[in-house]
Amino acid sequence: MNGEKILKLFISFLIVLQVLEFVFFTSYLNAYLNIAILISITVLYLVSTKSIKTLHIVVLLVFLLRELIPFFGDLSSMIEYQMTANLIANILLFYFLYYNHKSFVYNKRDVFTLVLGSSLYTVIFFMVYQILKEPMGELYLLGFLHLVLLYILLVVGAMHYINIRSEKSLWFFLAMLNFSFSENMLLIDRFYLESYELEVLILICKPLAMFFLVNYMITKSLKLKSEEFEGF
C-alpha cells in the first residue's frame, strides 16, 4: 500500500472519528479535528500532484484559514469571518470553471437532466433564502452573495460534467454538491434552526467537499468510459 492510499485511509478515519466524537462525546475536539483533516487533505494534494499550482495552494489556504477562525475570534463575529472566507474561496473556484470550459453540446437527455436538476436546486435555493433572509440581519447581503455563488458553482459544475463527462469534471461537481449542502445547512443551523442532525451532516459533507476538490485538482482530464456516468 503506497503513501497516497494510507493518507486517504487516514483522512477517512479522521472524518469518522470527528462524527463519532460529536455524537457520543462533546464537540470540544471538532475544531482541532477540522484542522487535522484539512491539513491531511492538503498533504494529499502535495504528494499526489505532479505539478503544484499556486492557485490550488491559495484555495486550500483560504479554507484552512476558515478553520482557524474559531481559535482567534469570538462567537458573535466568527460566523461573519467564516462566511467571508467562504466567499473568497468560492470566487477563486470560478477559475476552475473557466479553466475547464468547453463549448456546450447536449442531447435531449442531457437537457432534461439539467432542467430537472437545476429546477430542483432552484427551489431549494429560494426556500433557504426565504427562511434566512430575516434571521441573518446585517449579514443578509453577505449570506445572499454566498448562496448565489454556491448556486452558480453547482449548476455550472453540473453543466460542465454532463458536457465533458470526465472524471475531473465529476470530482468538481461532487465537490460543489457537498460544499452547497454543507454551507446551506451551516447557515440554517446558525441563523434559523439549531439542529443536532444538521451538525452531523455538516461534519460529513464539509470534509468530503474538500476531499473531492483535491481529487479534482490531481486528476487528469480523461473522459469516463462507462455508460453509467452519462447523467447526474
N, C-alpha and C positions, 0 to 999 in steps of 0.2 A: 504494500500500500504506500503510495507516494505522499509527499507532504501536503499536496493540494487536497487530496481526499481526507487526510487526517484533519486538516483545518476545517473542511466542510462539516465533518462529523462533530468537531469541537463547537462550531457555531450552532449546529442543531442542538447539541447538548445544552449550551448556554440559553438558547431560546426556551427549551423545555424547562430548564431549571428556573428561569425567570417566571414563567407562568405558574409552576408549582409553588415557588416561594411566595407569590402573591396570593394564590388560592388557599394554601394551607398555613401560612405563617403571617408575615406582615409585608408591607410594601417598602420596608426600610432599605433593602438592598437593590431595589429596582433601578435607581439612578446609576449605581455602580455597575450593575449588570448591563444596562443600556450602553454604557461607555465601553465595557469589555466586548460586547457583541459588535459594536461599530468599529472598534479598533481591529478586531479579528477579521471583519469583513474587508476593511482597508488593507490589512496584511494579505488577505486572499487575492485582492486585486494586484498588489505589488509582486507577489510570487507567481501569479498566473499570466499576467500580461506580457507580451513580447515587446511592447513599446509603451512606456509610461507617458501619458499625456497630461499636460498642465491643467487643462480644464477638468479632467476627471478628478485630479487631486483636489482642486479648488472645491468642486461639488461635494466630495467626501468630507473635506474640512469644514464646510458650512454645516453639514449635518452633524458632525462631531461637535461643533460649537453649540448647536441647538441642545445637545445632550448635556453640555457643561453648564448651561444657563442656570439650572436649579441649584448649583453649588455657589453661585455668586449673586443671585437676585432674590428678592422677597416674593412671596406667593402672589401678591397683588399685581406685580409687574412681570412675573415670569411668563405668563401666557402671551403677553404682548410681544416680548422679546422672541419667544419661540415662533410665534406667527410671522414676525418679521424675518427671522432666519429661514423659515419655510418658504416665504415669499421670494426671497433672494435665490434660494436653491431652485425653486420652480421656474423662475425666469431663466436661470442658467440651463435648465433642462430643455428649454426650447431650442438650444443649439443642436441637440441630438435629433430633433425633428427636422431641422434644416439640413443637417449632415446626411440623414438617411433619405431625404426626399427624392422621390422618383415620380414621373408622370403617373397619375392615377388611371388605371384601366380595370373596370369592374364588369362582371357579368350580372345577370338578373339576380342570381342567388346572393352575390356579394352585396348588391344594393339593398335587397330585402334584409339581410343580416345587419347591415349598417343602420338602416332606418329603424329596425326593431330595437337594436341595442341602444342607439342614440336617443330614441324616444323614451325608452325606459329610464335611462340615466338622466335625461332632461327633467322628467317627472320627479325623480329623486332629488335633483339639484334644487328645483323650485320648492319642494317640500321642506328641505333643510334650510333654505334661505328664508322661508316664511316663519319657521319656528325660531330661528336665531336672530332675525332682524332686530327685534326689540331687546332681547336679553343682552346682546353684545354691546349696546350702548355706544360709548365713544369709540369702541373698536369695530364698529359696524363696517366702515369703509375698508379697513384692513382685512377684516374677515370676508367681506364680499369679494375683494380682489383675489384673495386666497382661494375661495371656492371657484371663481371664474377661471383662474389659471389651471386648477386641477381639472376642471370640466374640459377645457380645451386640450390639455395634455392627454387626457384619457381618450377623448373622442378621436383626435387626430392620430394618437398612437394606435388606436384600433383600425383607423383607415389605412395607416401605413402597413400594419400587419396583414390585413386582408389583401392589400395590393401587392406586397412584396412576398409574403409567405416565407419568410426566412426565420431561422432560429433566433437571430439577433433581434429582429422586429418583434418576435414573440416575447422574448425576455423584457423588452421595453414596455410592451403592452401590459404584461403581468406586473411589472414594477409600478406603472401608473395606476393600475387597478387597485393594488394594495395601498399605495400612497393615498389614493382618493378615499377608499373606505376608512383607513386609519385616521386621516385628518378630519373627515366628516364626523366620525364617531368621537374624536377628541373634542371638537368644537361643541357637539351636542352634550357631551359629558361635562364640559367646563361651564357652559352657559345656560343649558336648558334642563337637563335631567342627569344627575349623578347616578351612574349605574355600575354595579359590580360586574355585570356581564359585558358591558361596553369596555371596561378596563381590560378585561381578559382578551377580548377581540383585538383591542389596540396593541396589546403586548405581543400578539401573534402576527398581525398584519404589518406593523411598522418594521420589524427586523426583516420580514420576508420581502418587503418592498426594497430595502437596501440590498439584500442578497440577490434579488432578481436584477437590480440595476447594475451591480458589479458583474453579474453574468452577461448582461448586455454589453458592458464595456470590454470584456475579454473575449467575446465570441466573434468569429468571422462572419461576414455577410454571405452565408451559403443558404440556398433555398432548401426548404424542407421537402423531402421526397414523399412522405406518407400522405395519402389522401385524407387521413383523419384530421389533418390540420387545416382543412380548407375553409373553416369558419371560425367563429368565436370559440 
